[in-house]
Amino acid sequence: MGSGTRSRNGCWTCRLRRKKCDERRPFCSICEGLGITCAAYGPRPEWMDGAEKEKEAAINTRREIKIASRRDLRDTSRDSSGPAGTTPREASPLSGQTPGPGANSIEHHPENQLPSVISPAPPKPPPPATSVPGNATDYILPRTIKEREACLLMFYLDYVFPRQFKMHSPSIADGGRGWLLSLFLRTPPLYHVTLALSAHCLDNLNHPDGGDEYKTISLEELDLALQHMQQYIHGFISREDSLSLEENIKVCGCILQMIAFECFKGGTDQWRLHLDAASKIIPVIIEVLLSQPTSKVSPYVTSTPPATELESVSATDGAAMEFIAGVFIWFEIIGSITTGARPCLESYHEALLGGVRPVVDIQKIMGIEAWVIILIGKIASLDHWKRDSQRSRGLSMMSLASKAAEIERDLESGLARLGLSPTSGESAKTCNGRSDGISLANLAPHSRYVSQIYILAALIYLHVVVSGPVPEVPEVRSNVLRACESLKALPNPQLVRSLYWPILVTGSMAMPHEEPFFRDLISTSGITRSTPGIGWHVLTILERCWSSRGASLPRGDQGYWTTMMSHVNLELLVY
């Protein structure tokens, strides 16, 4: 190929930029040198359409070059102002290059100050899976993780992940969170999104008032990393052949991170698309889990060979599948309450979560006892059945009351088994967390309190399904009172961040004199407009529920939290 002549067989990014490509495989060094995404050499991407999509792709590529240039300038400035011997920016984890000498040098930071890792933004995201590599070895991370990436990764594992899944309590015998680290290191798009999210969270902590250039850059890089992950997911889902079990785990892990990130930033719409995509592939993982032997192998034991193909799932993959399946089932139940749909995974609830030794111990994942989640799923199905019957004008009130009575008996008997009185909690005046939204408290030991309040909220939801969203209905009123007493007795105010759904359900049915209690409940837990997550949105919906009372709305819509979500355009995944 002569100098200055563009190749007809170059990567799609170079063709988009109308630049000469060196055609190195699997990704060209031109793109790598610029720090931008190489779209590789597969079939023509759908965005190369000679029209609007191609123009948009060109704009995004120029944006990538700009961000990479600013990052390089920032790193160069950092290197030049640092001590002698500071090494230049290390190679990308996917470049295949070896970090130079000094890559393992330790940065020192003043005590009680967050390291600015940190401030150089995370490495550039991996190339998008517009065409998924045929060989997994073409798309792996190196054995050595750079120091800055290690800091970001550990910040995510120690602080961000516990904030996303506040009640998750893996035991040491089950391998702790080793499965999560393993999944990150095997799935480059997930790895890079995690680094970008971690860097953005650190920037928010270091510069909570905004206006900082690093904060803007980290957000742009996070957006790009998320775009690349979406392309990676699409590359797998659009394949005609079936995915391997490992590919299913990776894709579901990516989708789960997309949903968790959407909720973490208080998003209100994209989670539905991601959840719908997951529902098409999660049954494969569930079926594998149900086919496994009931006795689990420790992740620390590697010498026992599998007896059959079905038993060949590693302990690490097994732990990943259990977490993914458990979270998706809970997300789907809560999502169906918001949308009014029927949980499509309902047929798996009992088999996966029920029994003395459940296949998935969801209490360790979400902090709620399994039978409570199963019954909330049944109420969501009953809600859907009622709406469907009303549309067809075939609703039997006797049948509705009978189904509801059975669920109510199960909830009340389970509540009695918990043996917690509404005032059995310790004082909730001390806060073991931080006002910046990253809680340092271990909330898992309080899971019984969480289950109790979820049960009471489920009873309120059940009676709303039967009688409508009318706070004066005796069954609704009595359970609102019980739930308020339990919320007042919380042993740690940070538990509020694990109780958004019960607070939304209970608060929406509160009487006017109880409204200040719910405002104080959210404010005393440290939740503000800038706090990560959906806490502030929950209060916004409650305020709309309360203000709608007496408004010119149908009686069945006044104060109903799902209706108010639509009115304020905040359709939340409230977990």
N, C-alpha and C positions, 0 to 999 in steps of 0.2 A: 504494500500500500504506500503510495508516494506521499511525501510530506505535503500537508495542506489539502489532501484529498479526503473527503468524508467517505467512510466505509459504508457499503450497503448492508453489511452484516453486523454493524455496531450495536451496542446496547440501546434500548429504547430511550433511555434518558439522553444519551448523546445525540440520537436522531431527533429527539424533541428539541434539543438546544441547537441543532444543526452544527455540531462540532465533530471533529475527528475522534474516533474511539480506538483505543489500542486493542480491543476485543479480548482482553484477559478474562479468563473464566475462573470462578463462576460470576465474579463482578469486576467490572473494568477499573483500572487504577486511576483513570481520569476523574471519575465520580468520587472515588475514594479519597483522592488527593484534595478535592474541593470540599470534602466533608458533606456530600449530599447523597441522596438515595440513588442507587443504581437499579434500574428496573429490569436488568438482565436481558436475556436473549430468547425468551419463550415466545409463545404465540402473540400476535399483535394485541396490545392492551386495548380495552374498550374505550379508554380515554384518548387514544390516537385516532380520532374520528375526523380530523381536518376541520373541526367546527368548535363549538363552545367548550366541550370537555377538554379538547387539546389546548385551547387558550388558557383555561383554568389550570391545567397541569403545568403549563409553562410559567404562569404566575407563581404557582406554589414552588416550583424549582428555583426561580429567581429569589423567592423568599427564603428558601433553604440556604442558598449561597450567601445571602446577606446575613442570616443568623450565624452561619458557620464562620463567616469573616469576623463578625463581632465577637464571637466566642474566642477565636484565635487571637484577636487583638487583646482581649481581656486576659487570656492566659499568658501572652507574651509580656504584658504589663506586669502581671503578678510575678513571672519568672525574673524579669529584669530588676524588680524592686526587692526580691528575696535575697537570702544569704547566698554567698558564693557556693557554686556546686549544685544549685537547684536545677533539676533536669527539665528539659522541654516537655510539652504535653505529650503524653504517651499515645501509642497507637490505639485505634479502635479495637474492641474485643473481636470483631469479625474480620479484621484486616489480615489476620494470620501473621502479623509482625510481632517481634519480641520486644517488649519494653526495654529501653536503654538502661545502662547502669545507673543506679541511684533511684530506680523506680520504687524501691521499697523504703526509701528514706521516710522518717517519721516527721510529721508537722507538729509543732508544739503550739498550744493555745492557752491563753490565760485561764485560770480556774474560774468556774462558774460562768463561762461564756461558751455559747454554742460555737463549735468550729465552723468557719465559713467554707467548708468542703465544696466543696461545698459551695462556696460562691462561684468557682468555675463551675459552669453547669455540667450536667452529666454528659457522657460521650454521646455522639450522634446516634440516632436510632438505627436499627438494622434495616437492610433493604426490604421493601415490601414484597409480600409473597404474591405478586401478580400472577406469577406461575410458580407453584410450590416446588421446591427442589425435589428431585426424584430420590436423592440419597440423603438421608438424615445427616451423614457426616459432612455434607457440604454446608451445613447450617448449624454449627455448634460453637460454643464458647470455649476459650482457652482454659487450661487448667489453672493459670495464675490470674487472679483478679487484682486489678490495680487498686492502690491504696484509697483513692478518692471514691471509687466505686464500692469498695468494701465498707467505707464509712456510711455511704448512702444506703447500701443494702441493709446494714445492721440498724440504721436509724429507722428504716421501714419496718423491719422485723420486731424491733423493740418498742417502737412508739406508734407508727402509723397503722400497722395491721391490728394491734390491739384496740385502736380507736375505731377502725372499720368494723371489727367483730369483737365487741366489748366484753362478751361473756364467754368467749372461747377459752377453754381450759384443757389443752392436751396433756395427757399424763406422760411422764418420762418413759414408762413401760411401752407406750405406744409410739415412742420416737419423738415426742414433742412436736416442734414445727419443722423437723428435718425434711419432711415431705415437701414443705413449701419451698425451702431453699433448693432442694433437688429439682423441683418443677421450674423454678426461675432459671437455674443454670442449664436446663435442657431446652428452654423455650426462649430464644433471644428476643422476640418482640415483647414478651411478658417481662423479661428481665429489664429491658430498656424503658418500658413504660413505668415500671416500679422505681427505677433510678430517677426518672424525670419527676414522678409524683413525689418521691422523697425529697428531691432538691427543691421542688416548689413549696412543699410544706415547711422545709427549713427556712426558705426565704420569707415565708409568711410569718414565721416565728421571730426571725431576726429583724424584720421590717414590717411590723403589724399594721402600721399606718399607711402602707403603700407608697407609691411614688418613687420607688427605687428601681434603677435600671436592671439590676440583676433579677428582681422579681418579675419584671416584664419579660425578660429573655427566658427565664425558666418556664413561664407559662406558655410562651410560644413553642419552646422545645417540647413541652408536655403535649401540646396540641398536635405537633408533628408526630411524636411517638405514638399517640393514640390513632392517628390516621394510618400509620404503618401497621399497627396491630389490626385495625379493621380490614386492611388489605390482606393481611396474613390469614385472618379468619375467613374472609370471602374466598381466598384461594383454595382453602380446604373444603368449605361447604359447597362450592360450585363444581367440585370434581365429580365426575360420573361414577368412578369406582368407589367402593366403600372404604372408610377410613380404618386404620388399625386401631387397636385399643389405646396405644400410646398417643396416637394422633388425636383420638377423641378426648383423652385426658388433657392434652395440651390446649386444644381448641376450647374446651369447656372452661379450663383455667383462665384463658384469655378473656372469654365472655364474662366470666365471673368478676374478673378485675375491672372490666369495662362498667359493669353494673355497680360494683362497689364504689368505683371512682365517681360515677354519676351521682350516687347518693351522697358521697362524701363532700362533693362540691354543691350539694343542694339542688341537683338537677331534677327536672320534672317531666321529661318526655322520652329521652333516648332509652331509658331502662326497659320500656315496653318492647322496643324493637329487639334489644339484646335478649330479653327473656323469651321472646317468641323464637329467636334463632336457636337458643339453647334447648327449648322444648323439643326440637326435632332430633337432637342427638343425645340428650341426657338419658333417654330410656336404654340406650346401649350400655352405658355405665351401670345403670341400676340393675339391668339383667345380669351383668357379670357379677355384681355384688351379691345378688340373690343366689347365684350358682356356686358361690365360694363355700368352703367348709366353715362351720360355725366357730371352730377354734382358730384364733388368729396367731400368726407367727410374729415373734418380736422382730422389729426392724434391725436389731443388733445381731440377729442370727442369720448367717449367710450360708451355712454348710449343708442345710437340709435340701436335697433336690426335690423338685415337684413330682408328685406321683402321676398327675394327669395334666393335660393342657389347661383344664379349667383351674387347676391349682397353681399355675405357673405365674400368677400375678405376684409381683414383689410386695413386701410389706409396705414399702414406701409408696408404691402406686396404689395399694389398697387404702392407705391412710388418705391419700389425695382424693381417691374416688369417694370415700365416705364423707369427707368434708364437702366436696363439690355437690354430691347428691343431696346431702342434708340441707345445705344452704339453698340450693335451687328449689327444693320442695317448699321450704319456708317462704322464699321469695315469691313463688308461684301462688301460694295461698294468700299472702298479703296483697299481691298484685291483683288477684282475682276479686278481692274485696273492693279494691279501688275501682276496677273496671266493670264489675258486675258479671264477669265471666265465671264459668265453672272451672275449678282446678283440673287441668287435664291429666295430672299425675296422681289423681285421687286413688286410682286402683292400686297404687304402690304404697300408699301411706301405712296401712296396717302391716304389710309384709316387711317393709323396710324399717319402720320405726317402732313397731309394737313388740310385745313379748318381754320376758325377763332379761334375755340377752339379745337385744336388738342388733340387727345388722349394722345400723347407723345409730350411734348414741347421740342423738341431736341435742340432748341437754348439755353435753360438753361443748357443743358448737354454738348454740344460740342461748343457752342459759334457761331454757323453758322445758319443763317435763314433756316427754314425747306425747303422752295421752292428751295433754292440753292442746298441742299443735294439731293432733288428729281431729279433735273435736271442733277446733276453730275451722279446720278444713271442711268438716261436715256442715257447719253453720253457713260457710260460704256457698257450699253446694245447695243447701236449703234456700238460701237467698236467691240464687240463680233459678232454682226450680220455681219459686214463687213468682218471680218476674216473668219467667217463660209461660207459666200457667195463666198469669194475668193477661199477657198479650194474646193468648189463645182463648181467653174467656172461659177457661176450664179450671180455675182455682177452687179447690175444696178446702174451706176453712177448717173442717174437722180433721182432714188429713194433715194440714199444716200444723195444727195444734198438737196432734198426736206425735208427729215427728219431732217437734220442738220440745215436747214434754220429756221424751226419751233422752235427748241431748242434755236438757236441764238436769235431769236426775244424775246423769254421769258427772256433770260439772260440780254439782253440789256435794255428791259423795266423795269426789276427788278433793274438793276443798276441805272437807272434814278430815280426810286422811292426812293432809298437810299439817294439821294441828297448830296452825299459827293464828293467834288472836290479832285483831287489827292493831292493837297497841303493843305487840310483843317486840317491836324493833327498838333498838337503842336510839339515843338522841341523834337527830339528823342535822345538828348544828355545826358539826365539824366537817370540813371538806378536805379529803385527802388527795385532791387533784389540783390542777393548775387552771387559772382563768384563761390560758391561751388555747384551751380546747383539747390538749393532749393530757389525758388522765393518767396519773401514775398509780392509781389504786387498783388492787386486784379485786374485781367485782364478782368473780365466779363463786366465792363462798356464799354469796347472798342470793343464789339462784332460786331458793325456795320463796323468797319475797317476790322475786320477779314472776315466778309461776303463779303465786297467789293473786297478784294484781292482774295478770293476763286472764286468769279464770274469771275474775269479777268483771273485767271488760268484755269477755266472751259472753257472759250472762246478759250484760247490757245489750250487746250486739244481737244476741238471740231474740230478746224481747222487742228490739227495734224491728227486726225482720218480721216478727209476728204482728206487732201492734202499730208499727210506724214510729218515726222519730219524734215521739211526744214525751217530753220530760216528766209530765204529770202522771203518766201511767204508773200504777203502784209498783209493778215489778221492776220497771226501769228506775224509779226513784229509790227504792230500797237498795238496789245494787250500786247506784251512784254514791249513796251515803257510805256503804261499806268500802267501796273503792277509795273514796276520799280519806277515810280513816286509815286505810292501809298505806296510802301515799304519804300521809302525815307521819307515819311511823317508820319510814324508810331508814335503815341503819347508815346509809351513806347517800348524800345528795347527788353524787355522781351517777347513781343508779337511774336517775331521771333520763339519762341519755340512752339507757337500754329499754325505756318504757314509752317510747313515742306513740306507738299504736294504742296502748291502753289509755294514755293521757288524752289522745285525740278523741277516742270513743267516749270516754267518761266525761271529759270536759265539754264535749258538744251537747251532752244531755244535762249539763249542770244548770241549776237555777241561777237567777241574776245575782243573788247574794253570795254565790260560790265562785263567781268569775274571778274575783281578786286572788283567791287561793291558787288558781291555776297560773295566773300571771306571775305570782311570787314563786311558785314551784319551779318554773322555767328560769326565772331570773336568778334565784339563789343557787342554782346548779351551775352558774357561770355562763349560760347560753346568751349570746348577743347576736346581733345581725351579722357580724363577721365570723362567728364560730363555724368551723367546718361541720357539715352535715345538714340535716333537715329540721333541726330543733326550732329555729326561728320561723320557718315555714309552718310548722305545726301550730305555733301561737297565732300566726296570721290567719290560718283557716279557722281556728277557734274564735277569734275575734269576729270573723265573718259569720260564723254560725250564730253567735250571740246577737249580732246586730240584725240578723235576718228575722228574728222572732217578731211577729206582728207585721212583717213586710207583706207586700202584695204578691206573695208566692203561694202556690198550692200548699195546703197544710202538710202534706207528705214530704215537701222539700224544705220546709223551714227548719234550719238547724241540722239538717242531715249532712254529715261530714263529706260524703262522697259527692253530693250535689254542690256543696260549697267549694270543693276542690275545682270543679269545672267552672264555677262562677269566677274564681280568682285565677284560673289557669295554672293551678298548682296540683297536678295529678301526681301524687307522691307514692313512692314505694316506702311505706312507713314501717321500717324495722328498727 
